[in-house]
Structures are given as C-alpha cells and as structure tokens.
Amino acid sequence: MTDAKDADTGKQKAGAPSRRDRMRPLELVGLAAAFGIFTGLVVGLATREWILAAVFFGVIFIVSLVVLAMLSLGISHPDDTKPLDGQEPGGH
C-alpha cells in the first residue's frame, strides 16, 4: 500500500487517513479473533466437545467485535471537540 502523499512536497495530504487509521479495523478484528480463539480453546479443552467450542468461538468473536466497534466509536478525538458555529462551550 502506498501512502497518499503530495507529489511535490512528499507530505501527507490533508484528507487522507494515516497508516495507523487504516490499520485500526484490522487491529479490532484481530483482537476479537484472539478473544474468540481463547474462549474456544478453553471450552474445547474443558469439555472435549469441539462443536460446542466452535459455537462459543463464533459467538464470542461476534460479540467482542461489536463491543470493540462500539467502544471505538465512543472515543472522542481532539479534532471532534471543536465548538460548533464559533460558540464557546458553557453552562446554559
């Protein structure tokens, strides 16, 4: 993959996402997969029912993916805290 950079200056374009921003979804899917694999292994080794372990893997993978996505949406970035329409934040 190539970074979206200006051909003249070599600097990153203003609207282009950074490499870290592009890799963020892959990190969330990887973390959710790790949660699912861990749960599947624990259930599989404890019960020796590998079909049940696969079901638990799938359920935990999907639930953790949704929870991680919701948590990442809840994070406020410094750019998002600018006042709207030039209004200063205040009480009432």
Kinemage of the C-alpha trace (Angstrom):
@kinemage 1
@onewidth
@group {chain A} dominant
@subgroup {mainchain}
@vectorlist {calphas} color= white
{ca met a 1} P 0.000 0.000 0.000
{ca thr a 2} L 1.171 3.473 -0.700
{ca asp a 3} L 0.540 6.482 1.479
{ca ala a 4} L -1.480 9.309 -0.035
{ca lys a 5} L 1.246 11.936 -0.318
{ca asp a 6} L 1.566 15.107 -2.298
{ca ala a 7} L 3.845 14.536 -5.296
{ca asp a 8} L 5.608 17.905 -4.921
{ca thr a 9} L 6.255 18.143 -1.195
{ca gly a 10} L 6.167 14.496 -0.114
{ca lys a 11} L 3.876 15.360 2.789
{ca gln a 12} L 0.681 13.515 3.534
{ca lys a 13} L -2.483 15.011 2.038
{ca ala a 14} L -4.896 16.660 4.449
{ca gly a 15} L -7.910 14.394 3.837
{ca ala a 16} L -6.022 11.112 3.565
{ca pro a 17} L -6.137 8.725 6.533
{ca ser a 18} L -2.847 7.824 8.160
{ca arg a 19} L -1.436 4.319 8.136
{ca arg a 20} L -2.493 3.920 11.770
{ca asp a 21} L -6.083 4.890 10.896
{ca arg a 22} L -6.151 2.400 8.024
{ca met a 23} L -4.861 -0.448 10.224
{ca arg a 24} L -7.365 0.211 13.034
{ca pro a 25} L -10.114 -2.134 11.711
{ca leu a 26} L -7.596 -4.962 11.303
{ca glu a 27} L -6.485 -4.482 14.912
{ca leu a 28} L -10.085 -4.707 16.139
{ca val a 29} L -10.786 -7.868 14.131
{ca gly a 30} L -7.532 -9.429 15.351
{ca leu a 31} L -8.337 -8.673 18.983
{ca ala a 32} L -11.853 -10.065 18.601
{ca ala a 33} L -10.401 -13.200 16.975
{ca ala a 34} L -7.959 -13.591 19.869
{ca phe a 35} L -10.856 -13.402 22.351
{ca gly a 36} L -12.776 -15.991 20.323
{ca ile a 37} L -9.814 -18.369 19.982
{ca phe a 38} L -9.092 -18.167 23.700
{ca thr a 39} L -12.708 -18.901 24.583
{ca gly a 40} L -12.935 -21.693 22.025
{ca leu a 41} L -9.784 -23.345 23.356
{ca val a 42} L -10.936 -23.098 26.960
{ca val a 43} L -14.343 -24.590 26.141
{ca gly a 44} L -12.833 -27.238 23.857
{ca leu a 45} L -10.204 -28.380 26.324
{ca ala a 46} L -12.613 -28.332 29.267
{ca thr a 47} L -15.476 -30.232 27.645
{ca arg a 48} L -13.813 -32.073 24.709
{ca glu a 49} L -16.849 -31.042 22.658
{ca trp a 50} L -15.260 -29.319 19.679
{ca ile a 51} L -18.566 -28.407 18.057
{ca leu a 52} L -19.545 -26.564 21.232
{ca ala a 53} L -16.123 -24.892 21.232
{ca ala a 54} L -16.686 -23.719 17.646
{ca val a 55} L -20.077 -22.287 18.599
{ca phe a 56} L -18.543 -20.434 21.554
{ca phe a 57} L -15.734 -19.159 19.315
{ca gly a 58} L -18.263 -17.738 16.837
{ca val a 59} L -20.473 -16.161 19.478
{ca ile a 60} L -17.598 -14.566 21.404
{ca phe a 61} L -15.949 -13.377 18.174
{ca ile a 62} L -19.099 -11.586 17.009
{ca val a 63} L -19.997 -10.155 20.426
{ca ser a 64} L -16.470 -8.897 21.087
{ca leu a 65} L -16.250 -7.407 17.590
{ca val a 66} L -19.482 -5.467 18.125
{ca val a 67} L -18.422 -4.308 21.610
{ca leu a 68} L -14.974 -3.197 20.406
{ca ala a 69} L -16.537 -1.340 17.466
{ca met a 70} L -18.978 0.464 19.762
{ca leu a 71} L -16.183 1.398 22.160
{ca ser a 72} L -14.035 2.723 19.314
{ca leu a 73} L -16.951 4.873 18.126
{ca gly a 74} L -17.255 6.329 21.604
{ca ile a 75} L -13.691 7.652 21.672
{ca ser a 76} L -13.533 11.400 21.119
{ca his a 77} L -10.600 12.739 19.155
{ca pro a 78} L -9.130 16.205 19.790
{ca asp a 79} L -10.468 17.377 16.405
{ca asp a 80} L -14.021 16.422 17.411
{ca thr a 81} L -14.100 18.729 20.428
{ca lys a 82} L -14.146 21.988 18.457
{ca pro a 83} L -17.167 24.208 19.262
{ca leu a 84} L -19.860 24.353 16.597
{ca asp a 85} L -20.609 27.646 14.823
{ca gly a 86} L -17.983 29.524 16.822
{ca gln a 87} L -19.887 29.059 20.074
{ca glu a 88} L -17.911 28.716 23.241
{ca pro a 89} L -18.743 25.741 25.442
{ca gly a 90} L -20.572 26.892 28.533
{ca gly a 91} L -23.314 26.215 31.013
{ca his a 92} L -26.612 27.442 29.585
